[in-house]
Amino acid sequence: MQDFIRDMSDFHLDVLREVSNIGAGNAATALSRLLGKPVDMRVNRVLSLPFNDITEYVGGAENLVATVFSRIEGDIAGNMLFVMGAAEGRALVRDVTGESGESEELSDMAQSVLQEVGNILSGSYLTALSDFTGFDLRTSVPSLCVDMAGAILSFGLMETGKSSDFAILIDGEISPGVEIGNEKVQGATGHIFLLPDPEAFSRIFFALGVHRYGSH
Amino acid sequence: MAVIKVGIADSNIAKAPDSICTLGLGSCVGVTLFDDVRKIAGMVHVMLPSTELARTSTYKKAKFADSGVPELVDMLVQAGASRTRLKAKMAGGARMFSFEDSAKSIGLRNIEACKEALRKLGIPLVAEDTGGSHGRTIEAFPDTGVLEVRTVSKPIIRI
């Protein structure tokens, strides 16, 4: 049987990459303002992946990650996840607060900093998406969870799972630059994943006027 | 001794001395069935409670509690297990994010649906580690009938 998520055309995947480009670019600008230093948007990937490969993509099902999850509601529905490794999360908290937490665990304060950063990033991503598509979009109150990647991401895949065994992962990777001496090195990297509900895709393509192109 | 891996919305069986595991259960539920005499175990990683939620005419049975659990029983019987000897242990069904309504969380619905599926099949649920708000990795040992549950921040438990 045809699975429209697995079988999405390259043309439409390219359109989603452009959507991600605009959203993640806006989020990177917002983070840059918050940190008062440049933030790179490094990679934009749009991949149609089987569920198990999605957890591999973020380092395996048991990899410890900090994730801020928001549910998108309005003209389209879906999930937005800001995912970082636990160590990267601590580095980001250091960048924001200027304090170096020594403990391995994320303190309550560190968790609320991450939650707020995730909130700002999701909000700015969504604003760009809304401007681009003309959609009326809002998010639920974002919620932070620090746990195994598999346990967190499988929750985000629940809606998609009703229609498919694949999900389209729209990944915008952002990272603040860190200067050591004169050298600029890679800072903490975070992923902003957009996981639209299956019904959202045709609406996105329709809104952008490309629903007739690139079909099979 | 091999460790057989079960992915999301998948199922498999293992015979002693091999073990069988699934990684990173959140709101999903891992149902494990044991035949202690034949030393065979089966595991299914259930993602959603009911096939009524499926929006397509064909789907992976292991994805849903009401189709995945009976399918696992059939797999075990085909592999030589006795249907009447089977007993179940399960784990998972957490509520991962605070915004989820605890009374209607998908984790809770998955737990209830797996229990209902077992009841219909007449298989006793002898142990469980379900609910809460944390992820779990589980490994079942057909040799001893033990289900090991590992989490990020708590000691390993064996049920």
HADDOCK unambig.tbl for C-alpha pairs under 7 A between the chains (distance, minus, plus):
assign (segid A and resid 51 and name CA) (segid B and resid 8 and name CA) 6.76 0.50 0.50
assign (segid A and resid 52 and name CA) (segid B and resid 7 and name CA) 6.19 0.50 0.50
assign (segid A and resid 52 and name CA) (segid B and resid 8 and name CA) 6.16 0.50 0.50
assign (segid A and resid 61 and name CA) (segid B and resid 23 and name CA) 5.79 0.50 0.50
assign (segid A and resid 61 and name CA) (segid B and resid 24 and name CA) 5.26 0.50 0.50
assign (segid A and resid 62 and name CA) (segid B and resid 23 and name CA) 6.28 0.50 0.50
assign (segid A and resid 62 and name CA) (segid B and resid 24 and name CA) 5.56 0.50 0.50
assign (segid A and resid 143 and name CA) (segid B and resid 97 and name CA) 6.02 0.50 0.50
assign (segid A and resid 143 and name CA) (segid B and resid 98 and name CA) 6.32 0.50 0.50
assign (segid A and resid 143 and name CA) (segid B and resid 99 and name CA) 6.64 0.50 0.50
assign (segid A and resid 144 and name CA) (segid B and resid 97 and name CA) 6.90 0.50 0.50
assign (segid A and resid 145 and name CA) (segid B and resid 96 and name CA) 6.81 0.50 0.50
assign (segid A and resid 145 and name CA) (segid B and resid 97 and name CA) 6.37 0.50 0.50
assign (segid A and resid 147 and name CA) (segid B and resid 134 and name CA) 6.75 0.50 0.50
assign (segid A and resid 147 and name CA) (segid B and resid 135 and name CA) 6.24 0.50 0.50
assign (segid A and resid 147 and name CA) (segid B and resid 152 and name CA) 6.70 0.50 0.50
assign (segid A and resid 148 and name CA) (segid B and resid 24 and name CA) 5.71 0.50 0.50
assign (segid A and resid 148 and name CA) (segid B and resid 135 and name CA) 5.94 0.50 0.50
assign (segid A and resid 149 and name CA) (segid B and resid 24 and name CA) 6.84 0.50 0.50
assign (segid A and resid 150 and name CA) (segid B and resid 23 and name CA) 6.92 0.50 0.50
assign (segid A and resid 150 and name CA) (segid B and resid 24 and name CA) 4.41 0.50 0.50
assign (segid A and resid 150 and name CA) (segid B and resid 25 and name CA) 6.50 0.50 0.50
assign (segid A and resid 151 and name CA) (segid B and resid 24 and name CA) 4.59 0.50 0.50
assign (segid A and resid 151 and name CA) (segid B and resid 25 and name CA) 4.78 0.50 0.50
assign (segid A and resid 151 and name CA) (segid B and resid 26 and name CA) 3.70 0.50 0.50
assign (segid A and resid 151 and name CA) (segid B and resid 27 and name CA) 6.97 0.50 0.50
assign (segid A and resid 151 and name CA) (segid B and resid 135 and name CA) 5.07 0.50 0.50
assign (segid A and resid 152 and name CA) (segid B and resid 26 and name CA) 6.25 0.50 0.50
assign (segid A and resid 152 and name CA) (segid B and resid 96 and name CA) 6.75 0.50 0.50
assign (segid A and resid 154 and name CA) (segid B and resid 26 and name CA) 6.94 0.50 0.50
assign (segid A and resid 155 and name CA) (segid B and resid 26 and name CA) 6.83 0.50 0.50
assign (segid A and resid 155 and name CA) (segid B and resid 27 and name CA) 6.24 0.50 0.50
assign (segid A and resid 162 and name CA) (segid B and resid 53 and name CA) 6.03 0.50 0.50
assign (segid A and resid 162 and name CA) (segid B and resid 54 and name CA) 4.69 0.50 0.50
assign (segid A and resid 162 and name CA) (segid B and resid 55 and name CA) 5.63 0.50 0.50
assign (segid A and resid 163 and name CA) (segid B and resid 54 and name CA) 6.25 0.50 0.50
assign (segid A and resid 163 and name CA) (segid B and resid 55 and name CA) 5.09 0.50 0.50
assign (segid A and resid 163 and name CA) (segid B and resid 56 and name CA) 5.81 0.50 0.50
